[in-house]
């Protein structure tokens, strides 16, 4: 509690000094003037003070007034104060810390406001001059030369060291403030980046869910209307499948949006498991009811996939088949799953004429389907290529790692 109060008072003093520097300087200079005046009256036992009170008072006054410029001209303030102090000491006044108070303050301010080279260039000659004046002073004739010089040396070196320590402390505080500001900016940038990534992830998920099921529902409804008179039984079956498609769309949409309503409780479970390749037969059946026959072949030994990779693989196949349903003028598509080493290769292709611009064969910049598939593949360390086939039709090829890299699990809803 005491430390906190002391720190609070120190902060208030620093704030007042920053707002009223001239007032603080006047108070400090007045205190130094009183200290120097008192020091000029001290003598050794049995010694008489020098009969130059008026001259010493003028010199000490000039040295203290020069200190008022220590903020803007620390070198000039030190030189004037040093000349006046050396003259007072040479006149026979006893060298005491009180008498040296103005020159000590000047050395402190010089050391705390200038670099090391300037401090040495001005500080060392000042210390040597005071030591020489103390050695030649008549006020300490009966004291050995070592004692005459070692005292002023230590008293004058103290403010030089204290000034450098103050300078280092200021630099440390500034660096800590800069580091804190940088950390704050970094946190804000990281938060914005995470928000952007989450928004893009949700947009991809909603696009895959809504676009796929709506495309299938549209194709199923069109096929049912076409067969309503020619084949009522088949039309009825397609309408039944249409109900399942819309119900599945509502379930996935509810599960996706439900994630946005969840809190940060790790024990809260998702409303529905994330879809994966295990639901591929369901996807094939839905495409078949929309008039597109999908064949699936698997090469290699199937291996377990992480949730993020499993979801990414399913969504890529789903989006590729959705593009076939929406844009291609064919009634069949082929899905090939190849497990090789630590990677899963997926190829979704269809035969037929090249789709028109804006369709499945359009450039990625012309639609969000291919762009979303590519973003999903890249998010787990995979790659994706999509484009027309030389022999006709369209093909989507992706290679995914069995275990994700980097921000792999970001793909998990």
HELIX and SHEET records of a PDB file:
HELIX    1   1 UNK A    2  UNK A   19  1                                  18    
HELIX    2   2 UNK A   21  UNK A   40  1                                  20    
HELIX    3   3 UNK A   53  UNK A   66  1                                  14    
HELIX    4   4 UNK A   67  UNK A   69  5                                   3    
HELIX    5   5 UNK A   74  UNK A   90  1                                  17    
HELIX    6   6 UNK A  101  UNK A  113  1                                  13    
HELIX    7   7 UNK A  116  UNK A  136  1                                  21    
HELIX    8   8 UNK A  138  UNK A  140  5                                   3    
HELIX    9   9 UNK A  145  UNK A  227  1                                  83    
HELIX   10  10 UNK A  232  UNK A  261  1                                  30    
HELIX   11  11 UNK A  277  UNK A  279  5                                   3    
HELIX   12  12 UNK A  280  UNK A  289  1                                  10    
HELIX   13  13 UNK A  307  UNK A  327  1                                  21    
HELIX   14  14 UNK A  364  UNK A  366  5                                   3    
HELIX   15  15 UNK A  368  UNK A  379  1                                  12    
HELIX   16  16 UNK A  408  UNK A  411  5                                   4    
SHEET    1   A 5 UNK A 293  UNK A 299  0                                        
SHEET    2   A 5 UNK A 332  UNK A 340  1                                        
SHEET    3   A 5 UNK A 343  UNK A 350 -1                                        
SHEET    4   A 5 UNK A 394  UNK A 401 -1                                        
SHEET    5   A 5 UNK A 383  UNK A 388 -1                                        
END                                                                             
